Amino acid sequence: PLAVPGVAVLEHANIHQVKDKLISGGHASSQEVDTYLALVNSGKLDLATAPLVSTWGRRPPTPDRE
C-alpha cells in the first residue's frame, strides 16, 4: 500500500507552513484548510508520500569548465 501513517505528521507540518499563502493566493479558505487539517489529524485519510523524482546526467561543457 502507498498510504503511510507517519505521513500525517509531515502533511500537517507542510500545510501549517503554507496555510497563509494558500489563503492569500485564493487557493483555499481558512475554514477549508482547517477542515483538511482536522481530517489529516483524524487518521481517516490514506496519505502517501509525494513521489520522488530523481535524474542523473551531465552538464554540457562551457568554455570555463570543460
N, C-alpha and C positions, 0 to 999 in steps of 0.2 A: 504494500500500500504506500501511496505517496504521502498520506497525512502523517504528521509527526506531532505529538502532543507538545513538545518543548517549543515549537514554533510560535505558539500563542504568546509567549513572553516577548519574543523578538517582534512579532507583529504589533503588539501593544506598544512597545517602545518606539517602533518606527512611526506608527500613526500619531502617537503623542508628540513626536518631534516635528511632524509636518502638519499638524492639525490647523494651526493658524493660516498656513499657506493654502491648504485645501479650502478653507472657508473664504479667505480673502480673494482667492482665484475663482470663486464661484463654482467649484467642483463638488462641494457638499456643504450642507448647513451644519451648524454646531450640533443640532439635535441628531442629524444623520450620523455624524462622527461618533457622538456619544452612544447612540444605539448600536453602531457597529462594534465599538469597544466593549459594550456590555455583552454582545454576542460572542466576541472573542473570549472574554473572561468566563463565559458560561460553560465553555467546553462543548457546546453543541455544534460547532463548526469543525469541519475537517480541513485543517490548514496544512499546507505543504510549503516547503521552502521554495523560494524563487529559483528558477533554473539558472544554472551557472554555465556561461558560455566562455570557452577559452579558445584562443587562437595561437598559432605559432607561425613565425615567418621571419623574413629578413627585410631590413630597410634597404631601399635602393641606395647605391653608393652616391655620395656627394663629393664635391671637389675637396672639402676639408676633412673628409672621413672616407677612406676607401678600403 
